[in-house]
Amino acid sequence: MSPSGPAPDPERTEAAWRAGRFRPGPWHKPLNLGLMHRRVWMRLPVRNTEPLRLRFLWSIFNFTNSAALYCRRAGKAKFTRPARSLSFPFALDPGEAVVLYLRVDAHTDSIYLPTHIETTEYFLAWEMGFPFERH
């Protein structure tokens, strides 16, 4: 979508998914759509299998013009937008399952999105060690 296209709407995106307009992507590989100027939505159902509440981050590891995470909890009618950054925090109660939509607007002619979901603690440990491991 161009920046002047329709406003981002996770409800409209969910309807498109239900209508079969999403394509499955490869697991454990960055999303690589090649050259294009558009808005991209990634849909991911997630579940906390641990017996305690955990905080997670879904991170994008390269440049985008804009991105936002939307979350729909079980029994809720609408998606909420808990964050707008390049590392998107969300928390899950024990056994809780949610549907996440990651919206990315990229106007750089190429869409290559390495992403990762991890606990907040793991992310912070990685950030602390990054200067030492990298250099």
The first five atom37 places (N, CA, C, CB, O) and aatype in JSON, in Angstrom:
{
  "aatype": [12, 15, 14, 15, 7, 14, 0, 14, 3, 14, 6, 1, 16, 6, 0, 0, 17, 1, 0, 7, 1, 13, 1, 14, 7, 14, 17, 8, 11, 14, 10, 2, 10, 7, 10, 12, 8, 1, 1, 19, 17, 12, 1, 10, 14, 19, 1, 2, 16, 6, 14, 10, 1, 10, 1, 13, 10, 17, 15, 9, 13, 2, 13, 16, 2, 15, 0, 0, 10, 18, 4, 1, 1, 0, 7, 11, 0, 11, 13, 16, 1, 14, 0, 1, 15, 10, 15, 13, 14, 13, 0, 10, 3, 14, 7, 6, 0, 19, 19, 10, 18, 10, 1, 19, 3, 0, 8, 16, 3, 15, 9, 18, 10, 14, 16, 8, 9, 6, 16, 16, 6, 18, 13, 10, 0, 17, 6, 12, 7, 13, 14, 13, 6, 1, 8],
  "atom_mask": [
    [1, 1, 1, 1, 1],
    [1, 1, 1, 1, 1],
    [1, 1, 1, 1, 1],
    [1, 1, 1, 1, 1],
    [1, 1, 1, 0, 1],
    [1, 1, 1, 1, 1],
    [1, 1, 1, 1, 1],
    [1, 1, 1, 1, 1],
    [1, 1, 1, 1, 1],
    [1, 1, 1, 1, 1],
    [1, 1, 1, 1, 1],
    [1, 1, 1, 1, 1],
    [1, 1, 1, 1, 1],
    [1, 1, 1, 1, 1],
    [1, 1, 1, 1, 1],
    [1, 1, 1, 1, 1],
    [1, 1, 1, 1, 1],
    [1, 1, 1, 1, 1],
    [1, 1, 1, 1, 1],
    [1, 1, 1, 0, 1],
    [1, 1, 1, 1, 1],
    [1, 1, 1, 1, 1],
    [1, 1, 1, 1, 1],
    [1, 1, 1, 1, 1],
    [1, 1, 1, 0, 1],
    [1, 1, 1, 1, 1],
    [1, 1, 1, 1, 1],
    [1, 1, 1, 1, 1],
    [1, 1, 1, 1, 1],
    [1, 1, 1, 1, 1],
    [1, 1, 1, 1, 1],
    [1, 1, 1, 1, 1],
    [1, 1, 1, 1, 1],
    [1, 1, 1, 0, 1],
    [1, 1, 1, 1, 1],
    [1, 1, 1, 1, 1],
    [1, 1, 1, 1, 1],
    [1, 1, 1, 1, 1],
    [1, 1, 1, 1, 1],
    [1, 1, 1, 1, 1],
    [1, 1, 1, 1, 1],
    [1, 1, 1, 1, 1],
    [1, 1, 1, 1, 1],
    [1, 1, 1, 1, 1],
    [1, 1, 1, 1, 1],
    [1, 1, 1, 1, 1],
    [1, 1, 1, 1, 1],
    [1, 1, 1, 1, 1],
    [1, 1, 1, 1, 1],
    [1, 1, 1, 1, 1],
    [1, 1, 1, 1, 1],
    [1, 1, 1, 1, 1],
    [1, 1, 1, 1, 1],
    [1, 1, 1, 1, 1],
    [1, 1, 1, 1, 1],
    [1, 1, 1, 1, 1],
    [1, 1, 1, 1, 1],
    [1, 1, 1, 1, 1],
    [1, 1, 1, 1, 1],
    [1, 1, 1, 1, 1],
    [1, 1, 1, 1, 1],
    [1, 1, 1, 1, 1],
    [1, 1, 1, 1, 1],
    [1, 1, 1, 1, 1],
    [1, 1, 1, 1, 1],
    [1, 1, 1, 1, 1],
    [1, 1, 1, 1, 1],
    [1, 1, 1, 1, 1],
    [1, 1, 1, 1, 1],
    [1, 1, 1, 1, 1],
    [1, 1, 1, 1, 1],
    [1, 1, 1, 1, 1],
    [1, 1, 1, 1, 1],
    [1, 1, 1, 1, 1],
    [1, 1, 1, 0, 1],
    [1, 1, 1, 1, 1],
    [1, 1, 1, 1, 1],
    [1, 1, 1, 1, 1],
    [1, 1, 1, 1, 1],
    [1, 1, 1, 1, 1],
    [1, 1, 1, 1, 1],
    [1, 1, 1, 1, 1],
    [1, 1, 1, 1, 1],
    [1, 1, 1, 1, 1],
    [1, 1, 1, 1, 1],
    [1, 1, 1, 1, 1],
    [1, 1, 1, 1, 1],
    [1, 1, 1, 1, 1],
    [1, 1, 1, 1, 1],
    [1, 1, 1, 1, 1],
    [1, 1, 1, 1, 1],
    [1, 1, 1, 1, 1],
    [1, 1, 1, 1, 1],
    [1, 1, 1, 1, 1],
    [1, 1, 1, 0, 1],
    [1, 1, 1, 1, 1],
    [1, 1, 1, 1, 1],
    [1, 1, 1, 1, 1],
    [1, 1, 1, 1, 1],
    [1, 1, 1, 1, 1],
    [1, 1, 1, 1, 1],
    [1, 1, 1, 1, 1],
    [1, 1, 1, 1, 1],
    [1, 1, 1, 1, 1],
    [1, 1, 1, 1, 1],
    [1, 1, 1, 1, 1],
    [1, 1, 1, 1, 1],
    [1, 1, 1, 1, 1],
    [1, 1, 1, 1, 1],
    [1, 1, 1, 1, 1],
    [1, 1, 1, 1, 1],
    [1, 1, 1, 1, 1],
    [1, 1, 1, 1, 1],
    [1, 1, 1, 1, 1],
    [1, 1, 1, 1, 1],
    [1, 1, 1, 1, 1],
    [1, 1, 1, 1, 1],
    [1, 1, 1, 1, 1],
    [1, 1, 1, 1, 1],
    [1, 1, 1, 1, 1],
    [1, 1, 1, 1, 1],
    [1, 1, 1, 1, 1],
    [1, 1, 1, 1, 1],
    [1, 1, 1, 1, 1],
    [1, 1, 1, 1, 1],
    [1, 1, 1, 1, 1],
    [1, 1, 1, 1, 1],
    [1, 1, 1, 1, 1],
    [1, 1, 1, 0, 1],
    [1, 1, 1, 1, 1],
    [1, 1, 1, 1, 1],
    [1, 1, 1, 1, 1],
    [1, 1, 1, 1, 1],
    [1, 1, 1, 1, 1],
    [1, 1, 1, 1, 1]
  ],
  "atom_positions": [
    [[0.83, -1.17, 0.0], [0.0, 0.0, 0.0], [0.88, 1.24, 0.0], [-0.95, 0.0, 1.2], [1.95, 1.25, 0.61]],
    [[0.45, 2.23, -0.65], [1.17, 3.49, -0.6], [0.81, 4.19, 0.71], [0.83, 4.39, -1.84], [-0.18, 3.84, 1.34]],
    [[1.63, 5.18, 1.12], [1.3, 5.9, 2.35], [-0.06, 6.57, 2.28], [2.36, 6.94, 2.63], [-0.67, 6.83, 3.32]],
    [[-0.56, 6.84, 1.07], [-1.86, 7.48, 0.95], [-3.0, 6.47, 0.83], [-1.88, 8.4, -0.25], [-4.15, 6.86, 0.63]],
    [[-2.69, 5.18, 0.95], [-3.71, 4.14, 0.87], [-4.6, 4.14, 2.09], [0.0, 0.0, 0.0], [-4.49, 5.03, 2.93]],
    [[-5.48, 3.14, 2.2], [-6.38, 3.09, 3.35], [-5.62, 2.98, 4.67], [-7.35, 1.93, 3.21], [-4.53, 2.41, 4.73]],
    [[-6.22, 3.52, 5.71], [-5.6, 3.45, 7.04], [-5.47, 2.0, 7.48], [-6.44, 4.26, 8.08], [-6.32, 1.17, 7.14]],
    [[-4.41, 1.67, 8.22], [-4.24, 0.3, 8.7], [-5.42, -0.12, 9.57], [-2.94, 0.17, 9.48], [-5.84, 0.64, 10.45]],
    [[-5.95, -1.3, 9.34], [-7.11, -1.79, 10.08], [-6.96, -3.29, 10.31], [-8.42, -1.47, 9.32], [-7.16, -4.07, 9.39]],
    [[-6.63, -3.71, 11.54], [-6.45, -5.14, 11.79], [-7.75, -5.93, 11.63], [-5.9, -5.35, 13.18], [-7.7, -7.13, 11.34]],
    [[-8.9, -5.31, 11.82], [-10.17, -6.02, 11.64], [-10.37, -6.37, 10.16], [-11.36, -5.15, 12.16], [-10.8, -7.47, 9.83]],
    [[-10.06, -5.42, 9.27], [-10.16, -5.68, 7.83], [-9.13, -6.74, 7.42], [-9.94, -4.36, 7.02], [-9.4, -7.57, 6.56]],
    [[-7.96, -6.7, 8.04], [-6.92, -7.69, 7.76], [-7.34, -9.07, 8.22], [-5.61, -7.28, 8.43], [-7.1, -10.05, 7.51]],
    [[-7.97, -9.17, 9.37], [-8.47, -10.46, 9.87], [-9.53, -11.01, 8.92], [-9.07, -10.31, 11.31], [-9.56, -12.21, 8.66]],
    [[-10.39, -10.15, 8.4], [-11.41, -10.59, 7.43], [-10.74, -11.11, 6.16], [-12.37, -9.42, 7.09], [-11.21, -12.09, 5.57]],
    [[-9.66, -10.48, 5.72], [-8.93, -10.95, 4.54], [-8.3, -12.32, 4.81], [-7.83, -9.94, 4.15], [-8.3, -13.18, 3.93]],
    [[-7.78, -12.52, 6.03], [-7.22, -13.83, 6.39], [-8.32, -14.9, 6.36], [-6.56, -13.78, 7.79], [-8.12, -15.99, 5.8]],
    [[-9.45, -14.6, 6.94], [-10.56, -15.56, 6.95], [-11.06, -15.88, 5.54], [-11.72, -15.02, 7.79], [-11.57, -16.97, 5.29]],
    [[-10.91, -14.93, 4.62], [-11.32, -15.14, 3.23], [-10.25, -15.87, 2.42], [-11.64, -13.79, 2.57], [-10.42, -16.1, 1.22]],
    [[-9.14, -16.25, 3.07], [-8.11, -17.02, 2.39], [-7.13, -16.19, 1.57], [0.0, 0.0, 0.0], [-6.47, -16.72, 0.68]],
    [[-7.02, -14.89, 1.88], [-6.15, -14.02, 1.1], [-4.73, -13.9, 1.65], [-6.76, -12.67, 1.01], [-3.95, -13.1, 1.14]],
    [[-4.38, -14.67, 2.68], [-3.01, -14.7, 3.2], [-2.3, -15.92, 2.62], [-2.99, -14.72, 4.76], [-2.92, -16.95, 2.36]],
    [[-0.98, -15.79, 2.43], [-0.17, -16.93, 1.98], [0.73, -17.37, 3.12], [0.67, -16.56, 0.72], [1.31, -16.53, 3.81]],
    [[0.84, -18.69, 3.33], [1.76, -19.14, 4.38], [3.21, -18.88, 3.96], [1.55, -20.64, 4.68], [3.56, -18.99, 2.78]],
    [[4.03, -18.53, 4.93], [5.44, -18.28, 4.65], [6.31, -19.37, 5.25], [0.0, 0.0, 0.0], [5.81, -20.19, 6.02]],
    [[7.58, -19.38, 4.92], [8.48, -20.4, 5.46], [8.77, -20.15, 6.94], [9.8, -20.43, 4.67], [8.98, -19.01, 7.35]],
    [[8.79, -21.19, 7.72], [9.09, -21.06, 9.15], [10.57, -20.83, 9.34], [8.64, -22.31, 9.94], [11.38, -21.36, 8.58]],
    [[10.94, -20.06, 10.33], [12.31, -19.84, 10.77], [13.18, -19.22, 9.69], [12.92, -21.13, 11.23], [14.39, -19.45, 9.66]],
    [[12.59, -18.44, 8.79], [13.35, -17.72, 7.78], [12.8, -16.29, 7.72], [13.26, -18.42, 6.39], [11.62, -16.07, 7.96]],
    [[13.67, -15.32, 7.41], [13.17, -13.95, 7.26], [12.16, -13.87, 6.12], [14.33, -12.98, 7.01], [12.27, -14.58, 5.12]],
    [[11.18, -13.0, 6.28], [10.23, -12.74, 5.21], [10.96, -11.95, 4.13], [8.97, -11.96, 5.73], [11.48, -10.86, 4.39]],
    [[11.01, -12.5, 2.92], [11.71, -11.85, 1.82], [10.76, -11.76, 0.64], [13.02, -12.62, 1.43], [10.56, -12.75, -0.07]],
    [[10.16, -10.6, 0.43], [9.2, -10.4, -0.64], [9.79, -9.69, -1.84], [8.02, -9.63, -0.12], [9.07, -9.4, -2.8]],
    [[11.07, -9.39, -1.81], [11.69, -8.73, -2.95], [11.33, -7.26, -3.03], [0.0, 0.0, 0.0], [11.05, -6.62, -2.02]],
    [[11.35, -6.74, -4.25], [11.13, -5.32, -4.46], [9.65, -4.99, -4.5], [11.8, -4.86, -5.75], [8.91, -5.51, -5.35]],
    [[9.21, -4.15, -3.61], [7.82, -3.68, -3.59], [7.68, -2.53, -2.62], [6.86, -4.82, -3.22], [8.43, -2.42, -1.65]],
    [[6.72, -1.68, -2.88], [6.35, -0.55, -2.02], [4.99, -0.87, -1.46], [6.34, 0.83, -2.79], [3.99, -0.67, -2.16]],
    [[4.88, -1.37, -0.25], [3.54, -1.7, 0.24], [3.53, -1.96, 1.74], [3.0, -2.91, -0.49], [4.57, -2.03, 2.39]],
    [[2.34, -2.1, 2.24], [2.12, -2.49, 3.63], [2.04, -4.01, 3.66], [0.81, -1.83, 4.22], [1.4, -4.63, 2.81]],
    [[2.68, -4.6, 4.63], [2.7, -6.05, 4.78], [2.15, -6.39, 6.16], [4.14, -6.63, 4.6], [2.48, -5.75, 7.15]],
    [[1.3, -7.41, 6.2], [0.78, -7.91, 7.47], [1.29, -9.32, 7.68], [-0.78, -7.88, 7.5], [1.24, -10.15, 6.77]],
    [[1.79, -9.61, 8.88], [2.18, -10.96, 9.25], [1.24, -11.4, 10.37], [3.7, -11.03, 9.7], [1.06, -10.68, 11.34]],
    [[0.65, -12.6, 10.23], [-0.28, -13.13, 11.23], [0.38, -14.3, 11.94], [-1.64, -13.56, 10.58], [0.91, -15.2, 11.29]],
    [[0.35, -14.28, 13.27], [0.97, -15.35, 14.03], [0.16, -15.66, 15.29], [2.41, -14.98, 14.4], [0.07, -14.82, 16.18]],
    [[-0.44, -16.87, 15.37], [-1.06, -17.28, 16.63], [0.06, -17.74, 17.58], [-2.12, -18.42, 16.4], [0.94, -18.49, 17.17]],
    [[0.02, -17.32, 18.82], [1.02, -17.71, 19.81], [0.34, -18.18, 21.09], [1.99, -16.54, 20.11], [-0.8, -17.82, 21.36]],
    [[1.07, -19.0, 21.87], [0.55, -19.5, 23.14], [1.7, -19.58, 24.14], [-0.13, -20.89, 22.96], [2.81, -19.98, 23.79]],
    [[1.43, -19.21, 25.38], [2.38, -19.37, 26.47], [2.17, -20.76, 27.06], [2.2, -18.25, 27.56], [1.12, -21.03, 27.64]],
    [[3.16, -21.63, 26.93], [3.04, -23.0, 27.46], [3.65, -23.15, 28.85], [3.7, -23.98, 26.5], [3.68, -24.24, 29.41]],
    [[4.15, -22.05, 29.39], [4.76, -22.09, 30.72], [3.71, -21.86, 31.8], [5.88, -21.04, 30.84], [2.66, -21.29, 31.52]],
    [[3.98, -22.3, 33.06], [3.01, -22.14, 34.14], [2.99, -20.74, 34.77], [3.29, -23.15, 35.21], [2.3, -20.53, 35.77]],
    [[3.73, -19.79, 34.22], [3.73, -18.44, 34.77], [3.58, -17.42, 33.65], [5.01, -18.17, 35.57], [3.81, -17.72, 32.48]],
    [[3.2, -16.21, 34.03], [3.03, -15.12, 33.05], [4.4, -14.72, 32.53], [2.3, -13.89, 33.69], [5.32, -14.48, 33.31]],
    [[4.54, -14.65, 31.2], [5.8, -14.27, 30.59], [5.61, -13.03, 29.72], [6.37, -15.43, 29.76], [4.56, -12.84, 29.11]],
    [[6.65, -12.21, 29.68], [6.68, -11.05, 28.8], [7.55, -11.4, 27.59], [7.22, -9.77, 29.54], [8.62, -11.99, 27.74]],
    [[7.08, -11.03, 26.4], [7.8, -11.33, 25.17], [8.03, -10.05, 24.38], [7.03, -12.36, 24.33], [7.39, -9.03, 24.63]],
    [[8.95, -10.13, 23.42], [9.18, -9.07, 22.44], [9.2, -9.7, 21.06], [10.52, -8.3, 22.72], [9.85, -10.73, 20.86]],
    [[8.48, -9.1, 20.11], [8.6, -9.49, 18.71], [9.4, -8.38, 18.07], [7.17, -9.69, 18.0], [8.93, -7.24, 17.98]],
    [[10.62, -8.69, 17.63], [11.55, -7.68, 17.15], [11.75, -7.78, 15.64], [12.88, -7.8, 17.86], [11.74, -8.88, 15.08]],
    [[11.94, -6.64, 15.01], [12.33, -6.55, 13.61], [13.77, -6.07, 13.61], [11.39, -5.57, 12.79], [14.11, -5.12, 14.31]],
    [[14.63, -6.74, 12.84], [16.05, -6.45, 12.9], [16.58, -5.59, 11.76], [16.81, -7.72, 12.93], [17.79, -5.55, 11.54]],
    [[15.72, -4.91, 11.03], [16.21, -3.97, 10.03], [15.22, -2.82, 9.88], [16.44, -4.67, 8.67], [14.21, -2.77, 10.59]],
    [[15.5, -1.9, 8.96], [14.75, -0.66, 8.84], [13.37, -0.87, 8.22], [15.54, 0.34, 8.02], [13.21, -1.62, 7.26]],
    [[12.38, -0.19, 8.77], [11.06, -0.06, 8.15], [10.61, 1.38, 8.35], [10.01, -1.08, 8.77], [11.11, 2.07, 9.23]],
    [[9.68, 1.82, 7.53], [9.16, 3.18, 7.7], [8.26, 3.28, 8.92], [8.39, 3.62, 6.45], [8.29, 4.27, 9.65]],
    [[7.45, 2.25, 9.13], [6.51, 2.24, 10.24], [6.13, 0.8, 10.52], [5.26, 3.11, 9.92], [6.11, -0.03, 9.62]],
    [[5.84, 0.51, 11.76], [5.4, -0.83, 12.12], [4.55, -0.75, 13.38], [6.61, -1.79, 12.32], [4.73, 0.17, 14.19]],
    [[3.64, -1.69, 13.56], [2.81, -1.74, 14.76], [2.38, -3.18, 15.0], [1.57, -0.8, 14.63], [2.23, -3.96, 14.06]],
    [[2.19, -3.53, 16.24], [1.72, -4.86, 16.63], [0.3, -4.73, 17.14], [2.66, -5.5, 17.7], [-0.01, -3.84, 17.93]],
    [[-0.57, -5.64, 16.7], [-1.96, -5.71, 17.15], [-2.19, -7.07, 17.76], [-2.97, -5.44, 15.98], [-1.67, -8.07, 17.26]],
    [[-2.95, -7.13, 18.85], [-3.17, -8.38, 19.58], [-4.66, -8.55, 19.88], [-2.34, -8.39, 20.89], [-5.32, -7.63, 20.36]],
    [[-5.18, -9.75, 19.6], [-6.56, -10.06, 19.99], [-6.51, -11.21, 21.0], [-7.45, -10.43, 18.74], [-6.02, -12.3, 20.7]],
    [[-7.03, -10.94, 22.18], [-7.08, -11.96, 23.22], [-8.36, -12.76, 23.1], [-6.99, -11.32, 24.62], [-9.36, -12.28, 22.55]],
    [[-8.33, -13.99, 23.61], [-9.5, -14.87, 23.55], [-10.7, -14.19, 24.2], [-9.2, -16.22, 24.24], [-10.59, -13.59, 25.26]],
    [[-11.84, -14.29, 23.55], [-13.07, -13.71, 24.07], [-13.23, -12.22, 23.82], [0.0, 0.0, 0.0], [-14.25, -11.64, 24.2]],
    [[-12.25, -11.6, 23.21], [-12.32, -10.15, 22.93], [-12.75, -9.94, 21.48], [-10.94, -9.46, 23.2], [-12.39, -10.7, 20.59]],
    [[-13.52, -8.9, 21.26], [-14.06, -8.63, 19.93], [-13.09, -7.85, 19.06], [-15.36, -7.88, 20.04], [-13.13, -7.97, 17.84]],
    [[-12.23, -7.05, 19.66], [-11.36, -6.15, 18.89], [-9.89, -6.42, 19.16], [-11.69, -4.7, 19.21], [-9.52, -6.94, 20.21]],
    [[-9.08, -6.05, 18.19], [-7.64, -6.07, 18.37], [-7.23, -4.83, 19.15], [-6.9, -6.15, 17.01], [-7.85, -3.78, 19.02]],
    [[-6.19, -4.96, 19.95], [-5.6, -3.81, 20.63], [-4.19, -3.61, 20.08], [-5.58, -3.99, 22.18], [-3.6, -4.54, 19.54]],
    [[-3.67, -2.42, 20.23], [-2.33, -2.13, 19.75], [-1.46, -1.81, 20.96], [-2.33, -0.94, 18.73], [-1.41, -0.66, 21.4]],
    [[-0.76, -2.83, 21.5], [0.0, -2.61, 22.73], [1.28, -1.82, 22.54], [0.32, -3.91, 23.36], [1.84, -1.32, 23.51]],
    [[1.77, -1.71, 21.3], [3.06, -1.05, 21.12], [3.22, -0.57, 19.68], [4.2, -1.99, 21.49], [2.58, -1.06, 18.76]],
    [[4.12, 0.42, 19.53], [4.49, 0.88, 18.19], [5.98, 1.22, 18.23], [3.62, 2.12, 17.73], [6.36, 2.33, 18.63]],
    [[6.8, 0.27, 17.82], [8.25, 0.44, 17.83], [8.84, -0.65, 16.96], [8.84, 0.4, 19.28], [8.11, -1.27, 16.18]],
    [[10.13, -0.92, 17.08], [10.72, -2.03, 16.34], [10.95, -3.25, 17.22], [12.02, -1.61, 15.72], [11.39, -4.28, 16.72]],
    [[10.66, -3.15, 18.5], [10.56, -4.3, 19.38], [9.23, -4.16, 20.11], [11.79, -4.39, 20.4], [9.03, -3.21, 20.87]],
    [[8.35, -5.09, 19.86], [6.96, -4.97, 20.32], [6.72, -5.85, 21.54], [6.0, -5.35, 19.2], [6.72, -7.07, 21.42]],
    [[6.51, -5.25, 22.71], [6.27, -6.05, 23.91], [4.83, -6.54, 23.99], [6.6, -5.25, 25.15], [3.89, -5.84, 23.6]],
    [[4.67, -7.77, 24.5], [3.36, -8.3, 24.84], [3.57, -9.34, 25.94], [2.64, -8.92, 23.59], [4.64, -9.92, 26.05]],
    [[2.54, -9.57, 26.74], [2.62, -10.54, 27.84], [1.51, -11.56, 27.67], [2.51, -9.84, 29.23], [0.43, -11.25, 27.16]],
    [[1.78, -12.79, 28.1], [0.8, -13.86, 28.05], [0.69, -14.53, 29.41], [1.17, -14.91, 26.96], [1.7, -14.86, 30.03]],
    [[-0.54, -14.71, 29.87], [-0.77, -15.45, 31.11], [-0.52, -16.93, 30.86], [-2.22, -15.22, 31.63], [-0.45, -17.36, 29.71]],
    [[-0.37, -17.74, 31.92], [-0.13, -19.18, 31.74], [-1.21, -19.81, 30.85], [-0.09, -19.89, 33.11], [-2.4, -19.66, 31.12]],
    [[-0.8, -20.5, 29.81], [-1.72, -21.17, 28.91], [-2.47, -20.27, 27.95], [0.0, 0.0, 0.0], [-3.23, -20.76, 27.12]],
    [[-2.28, -18.95, 28.06], [-3.03, -18.03, 27.21], [-2.56, -18.1, 25.76], [-2.9, -16.6, 27.73], [-1.36, -18.17, 25.49]],
    [[-3.51, -18.08, 24.84], [-3.22, -18.05, 23.41], [-3.83, -16.79, 22.82], [-3.78, -19.32, 22.69], [-4.95, -16.41, 23.17]],
    [[-3.09, -16.13, 21.93], [-3.57, -14.92, 21.27], [-3.21, -14.98, 19.8], [-2.96, -13.65, 21.93], [-2.37, -15.78, 19.38]],
    [[-3.85, -14.12, 19.02], [-3.49, -13.94, 17.62], [-2.8, -12.59, 17.51], [-4.74, -14.03, 16.67], [-3.33, -11.58, 17.97]],
    [[-1.63, -12.57, 16.89], [-0.88, -11.34, 16.68], [-0.86, -11.0, 15.2], [0.56, -11.48, 17.22], [-0.75, -11.88, 14.35]],
    [[-0.97, -9.73, 14.89], [-0.74, -9.22, 13.54], [0.37, -8.19, 13.63], [-2.05, -8.6, 12.93], [0.29, -7.24, 14.41]],
    [[1.4, -8.37, 12.84], [2.47, -7.39, 12.74], [2.28, -6.65, 11.42], [3.88, -8.07, 12.82], [2.3, -7.26, 10.35]],
    [[2.09, -5.33, 11.5], [1.92, -4.51, 10.31], [3.21, -3.75, 10.06], [0.72, -3.53, 10.46], [3.74, -3.09, 10.95]],
    [[3.71, -3.85, 8.84], [4.95, -3.19, 8.47], [4.71, -2.38, 7.19], [6.1, -4.22, 8.27], [4.21, -2.91, 6.2]],
    [[5.06, -1.12, 7.22], [5.04, -0.27, 6.03], [6.49, -0.03, 5.63], [4.29, 1.1, 6.3], [7.27, 0.55, 6.38]],
    [[6.84, -0.49, 4.45], [8.21, -0.32, 3.95], [8.15, 0.35, 2.59], [8.96, -1.69, 3.87], [7.49, -0.13, 1.68]],
    [[8.85, 1.46, 2.47], [8.85, 2.23, 1.23], [10.27, 2.33, 0.68], [8.25, 3.63, 1.45], [10.63, 3.34, 0.07]],
    [[11.06, 1.29, 0.89], [12.46, 1.31, 0.48], [12.72, 0.45, -0.75], [13.34, 0.84, 1.62], [13.87, 0.2, -1.08]],
    [[11.68, 0.0, -1.41], [11.76, -0.83, -2.62], [12.07, -2.29, -2.35], [12.8, -0.27, -3.54], [12.07, -3.09, -3.28]],
    [[12.33, -2.66, -1.13], [12.65, -4.05, -0.85], [12.09, -4.43, 0.52], [14.18, -4.29, -0.89], [12.22, -3.68, 1.48]],
    [[11.47, -5.58, 0.6], [10.96, -6.05, 1.89], [11.7, -7.32, 2.27], [9.42, -6.29, 1.83], [11.48, -8.38, 1.69]],
    [[12.57, -7.19, 3.25], [13.33, -8.3, 3.82], [13.23, -8.11, 5.32], [14.84, -8.33, 3.31], [13.83, -7.18, 5.86]],
    [[12.49, -8.98, 6.01], [12.19, -8.77, 7.42], [12.62, -9.94, 8.3], [10.72, -8.52, 7.6], [11.82, -10.85, 8.53]],
    [[13.85, -9.93, 8.77], [14.18, -10.91, 9.8], [13.51, -10.5, 11.11], [15.73, -11.03, 9.96], [13.73, -9.39, 11.6]],
    [[12.7, -11.39, 11.68], [12.02, -11.1, 12.95], [12.26, -12.24, 13.92], [10.49, -10.88, 12.73], [12.68, -13.33, 13.53]],
    [[11.99, -11.97, 15.19], [12.21, -13.0, 16.21], [11.33, -12.68, 17.41], [13.71, -13.08, 16.63], [11.15, -11.51, 17.76]],
    [[10.77, -13.71, 18.03], [10.01, -13.55, 19.28], [10.78, -14.25, 20.38], [8.55, -14.12, 19.16], [11.19, -15.4, 20.23]],
    [[10.97, -13.55, 21.49], [11.7, -14.11, 22.62], [11.2, -13.45, 23.9], [13.23, -13.91, 22.46], [10.5, -12.44, 23.85]],
    [[11.56, -14.02, 25.04], [11.17, -13.4, 26.29], [11.95, -12.09, 26.47], [11.41, -14.36, 27.49], [13.03, -11.92, 25.92]],
    [[11.38, -11.21, 27.25], [12.03, -9.93, 27.51], [13.39, -10.14, 28.16], [11.15, -9.05, 28.41], [14.36, -9.45, 27.83]],
    [[13.47, -11.1, 29.08], [14.74, -11.36, 29.78], [15.82, -11.85, 28.8], [14.52, -12.4, 30.89], [16.97, -11.43, 28.89]],
    [[15.43, -12.73, 27.89], [16.39, -13.22, 26.9], [16.87, -12.07, 26.01], [15.75, -14.34, 26.03], [18.07, -11.95, 25.73]],
    [[15.94, -11.23, 25.58], [16.29, -10.09, 24.74], [17.27, -9.16, 25.46], [15.02, -9.31, 24.34], [18.27, -8.74, 24.87]],
    [[16.99, -8.84, 26.73], [17.86, -7.94, 27.48], [19.25, -8.56, 27.69], [17.23, -7.6, 28.82], [20.25, -7.85, 27.63]],
    [[19.31, -9.87, 27.94], [20.6, -10.55, 28.08], [21.39, -10.47, 26.78], [20.4, -12.02, 28.5], [22.6, -10.24, 26.79]],
    [[20.69, -10.67, 25.65], [21.35, -10.58, 24.35], [21.87, -9.17, 24.11], [20.39, -10.99, 23.22], [23.0, -8.99, 23.64]],
    [[21.05, -8.15, 24.43], [21.47, -6.76, 24.26], [22.7, -6.43, 25.11], [20.32, -5.81, 24.62], [23.6, -5.72, 24.66]],
    [[22.73, -6.96, 26.34], [23.88, -6.7, 27.23], [25.16, -7.3, 26.66], [23.61, -7.26, 28.63], [26.23, -6.7, 26.77]],
    [[25.05, -8.49, 26.06], [26.23, -9.17, 25.54], [26.61, -8.77, 24.13], [0.0, 0.0, 0.0], [27.7, -9.12, 23.67]],
    [[25.75, -8.06, 23.41], [25.99, -7.75, 22.0], [27.32, -7.05, 21.73], [24.88, -6.89, 21.49], [28.04, -7.47, 20.83]],
    [[27.69, -5.99, 22.49], [28.96, -5.32, 22.18], [30.16, -6.26, 22.35], [29.13, -4.1, 23.08], [31.15, -6.13, 21.62]],
    [[30.09, -7.19, 23.29], [31.22, -8.08, 23.53], [31.28, -9.19, 22.5], [31.13, -8.68, 24.92], [32.37, -9.56, 22.06]],
    [[30.12, -9.72, 22.12], [30.09, -10.79, 21.12], [30.39, -10.25, 19.72], [28.72, -11.49, 21.13], [31.01, -10.95, 18.92]],
    [[29.96, -9.03, 19.43], [30.1, -8.46, 18.09], [31.51, -7.96, 17.86], [29.1, -7.33, 17.89], [32.04, -8.04, 16.75]],
    [[32.13, -7.42, 18.93], [33.46, -6.81, 18.76], [34.48, -7.62, 19.53], [33.48, -5.33, 19.24], [35.67, -7.29, 19.52]]
  ]
}
